Amino acid sequence: MTPSEYPTLASLEFIPYLTEEGKIAESWHKKIGVYAIFDQQKTLQLVNYSRDIEVSLKQHLVRKPFNCYWLKIQTIDRPIRTILEEIKQAWLMENGAIPLGNDEEEGAWNNPIDAKFTLTEEEQEAYQKQDDLGKIKLLKKVARRLEAEILKQLEQRGVTLDMRFNPKLKEQGLLDLK
């Protein structure tokens, strides 16, 4: 099948982001393909591709829990970047407008969450006065606080997935799934 023979975004059925059990479907585990994420009103939020769709969907859910309600996915057998990119671009063109996740919010969808943006004024002042070890401890504390908030949001969404954040990144004030 050539890239031009892949289905259009409009021709694909909407799939719920989470199963009834509050998990991401196991059928996406280690699957290669292009996916489109939609919010509750089925407005396109992001088009991307991955070598493991399940892992990517978990990351997006953690970063944007209230923007991940519906999916459209096209899998392929082998990770051929040119085909994946062609499908992605075709879906973006078909949409008629670049979704925020592929534009100004791209970093929020794809990069680790930076807990440093949640530092209070007092924490910012304390951070400036700390030595390197003190800074690491403070950043870990702030990252843990933000992690608890994220896990609470996910619980509100009905997510029952086990989520483990990379402990090494917390030392830098960053949150990303392990």
C-alpha positions in Angstrom: 0.0 0.0 0.0 1.4 3.4 -1.0 1.0 6.5 1.3 -1.6 7.9 -1.1 -3.7 4.8 -0.5 -4.0 5.3 3.2 -7.4 6.4 4.5 -8.2 10.1 4.9 -8.7 11.4 8.4 -12.4 11.9 7.8 -12.9 8.3 6.6 -11.6 6.8 9.9 -13.9 6.1 12.8 -13.5 7.9 16.2 -12.1 5.6 18.9 -12.5 6.5 22.6 -9.1 7.5 24.0 -9.7 5.3 27.1 -11.3 2.0 27.5 -14.3 1.5 29.8 -11.7 0.4 32.4 -9.9 3.8 32.2 -6.9 2.4 30.3 -5.4 2.9 26.9 -6.3 -0.1 24.7 -3.6 -2.8 24.7 -4.1 -3.1 20.9 -1.8 0.0 20.5 1.1 -1.6 22.4 4.2 -1.5 20.2 2.1 -0.5 17.1 3.7 1.9 14.6 1.5 4.5 13.0 0.0 8.0 12.7 -2.6 9.1 15.2 -4.9 12.1 15.6 -6.1 13.2 19.1 -9.4 15.0 19.6 -10.9 16.7 22.6 -14.4 16.0 24.1 -16.1 18.0 21.3 -14.1 16.0 18.7 -12.0 19.0 17.7 -8.6 18.0 16.4 -5.9 18.7 18.9 -2.8 17.0 17.6 -1.6 14.8 14.7 1.6 12.8 15.3 3.3 9.5 14.7 5.1 6.9 16.8 7.0 3.7 16.9 4.9 2.7 19.9 1.5 4.4 19.8 0.6 3.2 23.3 3.6 4.9 24.9 3.0 8.1 23.0 -0.7 8.1 24.0 0.2 7.7 27.7 2.6 10.7 27.5 0.0 12.9 25.8 -2.6 11.9 28.4 -0.3 12.9 31.2 0.6 16.2 29.6 -2.9 17.2 28.3 -5.5 15.0 30.2 -8.5 17.2 29.3 -7.7 17.3 25.6 -7.5 13.6 25.0 -11.0 12.1 24.5 -11.0 10.6 21.0 -8.5 9.1 18.5 -8.2 8.2 14.9 -5.3 5.9 14.1 -3.6 4.4 11.0 -1.0 1.8 11.7 1.7 0.6 9.4 3.9 -2.5 9.5 7.3 -0.9 9.4 8.6 2.4 10.8 9.2 4.2 7.5 9.5 7.9 8.4 8.7 9.2 5.0 5.3 7.3 4.9 4.5 8.4 8.5 5.3 12.0 7.7 3.3 11.9 4.5 0.2 10.6 6.3 0.6 13.2 9.1 0.9 16.1 6.6 -2.0 14.8 4.5 -4.2 14.7 7.7 -3.1 18.2 8.7 -3.9 19.5 5.2 -7.2 17.8 5.2 -8.1 19.4 8.5 -7.7 22.9 6.9 -6.1 24.4 10.0 -3.1 23.4 12.0 -4.3 22.2 15.5 -2.7 23.9 18.5 -0.8 20.6 19.4 1.1 20.9 16.1 1.6 24.7 16.5 1.9 26.9 19.5 1.2 24.1 22.0 3.6 21.6 20.4 6.0 21.7 23.4 3.3 21.1 25.9 2.2 18.0 24.0 5.6 16.5 23.3 8.1 17.7 25.9 8.5 16.7 29.6 6.4 18.9 31.9 8.5 21.6 33.5 7.5 21.9 37.2 9.7 25.0 37.5 6.8 27.1 36.1 4.8 26.2 39.2 7.4 27.5 41.7 5.7 29.9 44.2 7.4 33.3 44.9 8.8 31.9 48.2 10.2 28.8 46.4 11.8 31.0 43.7 13.5 33.1 46.4 14.6 30.0 48.3 15.9 28.4 45.0 18.1 31.4 44.3 19.8 31.0 47.8 20.4 27.3 47.5 23.6 25.4 46.6 23.3 22.8 43.9 22.1 20.0 46.2 19.5 22.3 47.8 18.3 23.3 44.3 17.9 19.6 43.4 15.9 18.9 46.6 13.6 21.9 46.0 13.0 20.9 42.4 12.2 17.4 43.4 9.7 18.6 46.0 8.0 20.9 43.4 8.0 18.1 40.8 6.4 15.7 43.3 3.7 18.3 44.1 2.9 18.8 40.4 2.9 15.0 39.9 0.3 14.7 42.7 -1.9 17.3 40.9 -1.5 15.5 37.6 -2.4 12.2 39.1 -5.5 13.7 40.7 -6.5 15.2 37.3 -6.1 11.8 35.7 -8.1 10.2 38.4 -10.9 12.8 37.7 -10.7 11.7 34.1 -11.3 8.1 35.1 -7.8 7.0 34.2 -6.7 3.8 36.0 -3.4 3.3 34.3 -0.3 2.8 36.4 1.8 5.9 35.9 5.5 6.1 36.9 7.4 9.3 36.4 11.2 9.2 35.8 12.8 10.0 39.2 16.0 11.3 37.6 14.2 14.0 35.7 12.5 15.2 38.9 15.9 16.4 40.1 15.8 18.8 37.1 12.2 19.8 37.9 10.8 17.8 34.9 8.1 15.2 34.8 8.0 12.5 32.1 6.8 8.9 32.2 9.4 6.3 32.7 
